[in-house]
Amino acid sequence: MATLKQRLGCWAHERWRTEWALAARGNAWLDLCNRHESLTVSDGGRARVCNWRDTSLLTVCRTFPAVGARLLRRCMRDWPIEFADTAVADGGQPEASIIIAFRGIERLAQLQCCLATLHAQRHAAFEIILVEQSWEALLSGDMLPGVRHIHARSTSPDMPFNKSWAMNIGARQARADTLIFHDGDMLAPAEYVRNVLGLMRRGYQGARVPRLVFYPDRATSEAIQGGRSLLGIQQVGEVRQNCRGISLVMQKTAYWEIGGHDESFYGWGGEDDEILQRAETLNFYPGGFMPFVHLWHPVQKEKHSNMSERKAFSTEKMTHPIIERINRLRIMKGGSLEAPCVTSLIRPY
């Protein structure tokens, strides 16, 4: 609970600007940020870049969660999120391949809700590839209607999750020239695929389109999953900018030109920052303009194990020149259905 001083300070610096943005016509909500941050406007006013080194939470929503819910409703007017049981199959060539890496069944409800928003995509031909990276295949076709399911079998039951390997497998199996790497707990606007395809047609080789990501709490997320609706949300205290994962769009040829995902990353964390650094050497779209919604779920059991070692590995990895990392990964040709050899969580570069 925010103190009176914190609430007054937020009113003085952030709340009044938020109220103006909520009432204004157009896309003024794109310009919301914290008092110590600045934004760069790009693409003729369509997109924004938050000039902050890390992911950040909007203070106004943390201080006044009801404002976070109002902001979500305002974003949904521009970018509605819809739900469908399965996509309409046309049997033709997809324009985009949406790739999701997944493990376990603990987050199955979140995955199915995410897939419902992907099935509801408008005016675009696409396929969804779900790569289950695990020792045993726990998912089945009836759990994932309208999805190409690939099992990437671990080398042993205790092999840590390798999201990068799963993403590379999906990219190798993709039928489309545009790849969309998407997190399985994220709800996407109905015009998501159509708009990223528009960016690729304009000549961009990659993009990271999220501007704001809303993180409803457990009860709200469960209500969304059960009702397949975002109506009635009363509070959202977490609204994030500069989220590294969630969605990364790339042309397939460009993806392999920079080496794909780095399969030396195991566990959760690090791989998103690393590939984004390499992707930004391409003709990369400058900014984000869409809202997304993250569904609450318990922290993955493996996520906090060896966290300090993973962070040190990621930090050391990114000290190497980008061109060296690209050349190394291009030679390795990731995405084989044979699992990478795990000799140690931290391996020399």
Residue pairs with C-beta under 8 A, 6 or more apart in sequence:
2 10
2 62
2 63
2 64
6 63
7 63
7 64
10 59
10 60
10 63
10 64
13 35
13 59
14 32
14 34
14 35
14 58
14 59
14 60
14 63
15 60
15 63
15 64
15 67
17 31
17 32
18 32
18 60
18 67
18 71
20 28
21 28
21 29
21 31
21 32
21 74
22 29
22 70
22 71
22 74
27 45
27 78
27 289
29 71
29 74
29 75
29 78
29 212
30 47
30 48
30 211
30 289
31 39
31 48
32 58
32 60
32 71
32 212
33 39
33 50
33 52
33 56
33 58
33 241
34 56
34 58
34 59
35 59
37 50
37 51
37 52
37 56
37 241
38 50
38 51
39 48
39 49
39 50
39 51
40 48
40 49
40 51
40 286
40 287
41 47
41 48
41 287
42 48
42 49
42 286
42 287
43 285
43 286
43 287
43 289
46 287
46 289
47 211
47 285
47 286
47 287
47 288
47 289
48 211
48 287
48 288
48 289
49 286
49 287
49 288
50 56
50 241
50 242
52 241
52 242
54 242
55 240
55 241
55 242
55 243
55 244
56 240
56 241
56 242
57 238
57 239
57 240
58 68
58 71
58 212
58 239
58 240
58 241
60 67
60 68
61 67
61 68
61 71
61 236
61 237
61 238
61 239
62 237
62 238
65 235
65 236
65 237
66 234
66 235
68 214
68 235
68 236
68 237
68 238
68 239
69 233
69 234
69 235
69 236
71 212
71 214
71 236
71 239
72 214
72 230
72 233
72 236
72 239
72 291
72 293
73 233
75 212
75 214
75 291
76 230
76 291
79 189
79 190
79 191
79 290
79 291
80 189
80 190
81 117
81 187
81 188
81 189
81 190
81 230
81 293
82 117
82 120
82 190
83 113
83 116
83 117
83 119
83 120
83 228
83 229
84 116
84 119
84 120
85 116
85 119
85 145
86 119
86 145
86 146
87 118
87 119
87 121
87 126
87 128
87 146
89 146
90 125
92 125
93 125
93 175
93 176
94 125
94 126
94 127
94 175
94 176
95 124
95 125
95 126
95 176
95 177
95 178
95 193
95 197
96 124
96 125
96 126
96 127
96 176
96 178
96 179
96 180
96 193
96 196
96 197
97 126
97 127
97 128
97 129
97 170
97 171
97 174
97 175
97 176
97 178
97 179
97 180
98 118
98 126
98 127
98 128
98 129
98 180
98 182
98 193
99 129
99 131
99 167
99 170
99 171
99 174
99 179
99 180
99 181
99 182
100 111
100 114
100 128
100 129
100 130
100 131
100 170
100 182
100 183
100 184
101 131
101 133
101 163
101 166
101 167
101 170
101 184
102 111
102 130
102 131
102 132
102 133
102 139
102 166
102 184
103 132
103 133
103 134
103 161
104 134
104 138
104 300
105 138
105 139
106 297
106 298
106 300
107 184
107 185
107 297
108 139
108 143
109 222
109 225
110 184
110 185
110 221
110 225
110 295
110 297
111 130
111 144
111 184
111 185
112 143
112 144
112 225
113 187
113 224
113 225
113 228
113 295
114 182
114 183
114 184
114 185
114 186
114 187
114 188
114 295
115 128
115 144
115 146
115 147
116 228
117 187
117 188
117 189
117 190
118 126
118 128
118 182
118 188
118 192
118 193
119 128
119 146
120 190
121 188
121 190
121 191
121 192
121 193
121 194
122 190
122 191
122 194
123 191
123 194
124 193
124 194
124 197
126 176
126 180
126 193
127 148
127 174
127 175
127 176
128 146
128 147
128 148
129 147
129 148
129 150
129 170
129 173
129 174
130 139
130 144
130 147
130 148
130 149
130 150
130 184
131 150
131 151
131 152
131 166
131 167
131 169
131 170
132 138
132 139
132 149
132 150
132 151
132 152
132 166
133 152
133 154
133 161
133 162
133 163
133 165
133 166
134 151
134 152
134 153
134 154
135 153
135 154
135 156
135 157
135 159
137 151
137 153
139 149
140 149
141 149
148 173
150 169
150 170
150 173
152 165
152 166
152 169
152 337
152 339
153 339
154 162
154 339
155 339
155 340
155 341
155 342
156 342
159 266
159 339
159 342
160 266
160 267
160 302
160 306
160 342
160 345
161 266
161 267
161 268
161 300
161 302
162 263
162 265
162 266
162 339
162 340
163 261
163 265
163 268
163 271
164 260
164 261
164 262
164 263
164 264
164 265
164 271
164 275
164 334
165 261
165 263
165 334
165 335
165 339
165 340
167 181
167 260
167 261
168 260
168 261
168 263
168 334
168 335
169 335
169 336
169 337
170 179
170 181
171 179
171 252
171 255
171 256
171 260
171 335
172 335
172 336
174 252
176 252
177 200
177 251
177 252
177 253
178 196
178 197
178 200
178 249
178 250
178 251
178 252
179 249
179 250
179 251
179 252
179 255
180 193
180 196
180 247
180 248
180 249
181 247
181 248
181 249
181 250
182 188
182 246
182 247
183 245
183 246
183 247
183 294
185 294
185 295
185 297
186 213
186 246
186 247
186 292
186 293
186 294
186 295
187 224
187 230
187 292
187 293
187 294
187 295
188 247
188 290
188 292
189 290
189 291
189 292
192 209
192 247
192 290
195 209
195 290
196 207
196 209
196 249
199 207
199 209
199 249
199 285
200 207
200 249
200 251
203 283
204 283
204 284
204 285
205 250
205 251
205 254
205 282
205 283
205 284
206 248
206 249
206 250
206 251
206 254
206 255
206 279
206 280
206 282
206 283
206 284
206 285
207 248
207 249
207 250
207 284
207 285
208 247
208 248
208 249
208 276
208 284
208 285
208 288
209 247
209 249
209 285
209 288
209 289
209 290
210 243
210 246
210 247
210 288
210 290
210 291
210 292
211 241
211 287
211 288
211 289
211 290
211 291
212 239
212 240
212 241
212 291
212 292
213 239
213 240
213 241
213 243
213 246
213 291
213 292
213 293
213 294
214 236
214 238
214 239
214 291
214 292
214 293
214 294
215 236
215 237
215 238
215 239
215 240
215 294
215 296
216 224
216 233
216 236
216 293
216 294
216 295
216 296
217 235
217 237
217 296
218 296
220 233
220 234
220 235
220 236
220 296
221 295
221 296
221 297
222 296
223 232
224 230
224 233
224 293
224 295
225 295
230 293
244 272
244 273
244 276
245 272
246 292
246 294
247 292
248 272
248 275
248 276
248 279
249 285
250 279
250 282
254 282
256 330
257 282
257 326
257 330
258 275
258 278
258 279
258 281
258 282
258 326
258 329
258 330
259 278
259 325
259 326
259 327
259 328
259 329
259 330
259 332
259 334
260 275
260 329
260 334
260 335
261 271
261 275
261 334
262 271
262 274
262 275
262 317
262 325
262 329
262 334
263 332
263 334
263 340
264 317
264 340
264 347
265 271
265 274
265 310
265 313
265 314
266 310
266 342
266 345
267 302
267 303
267 305
267 306
267 310
267 345
268 300
268 302
268 303
268 310
269 303
269 307
269 310
269 311
269 314
270 310
270 311
270 313
270 314
270 317
273 314
273 318
274 314
274 317
274 318
274 325
277 318
277 322
278 322
278 325
278 326
281 322
281 326
306 345
309 345
309 346
310 345
310 346
312 346
313 345
313 346
313 347
316 349
317 325
317 349
320 349
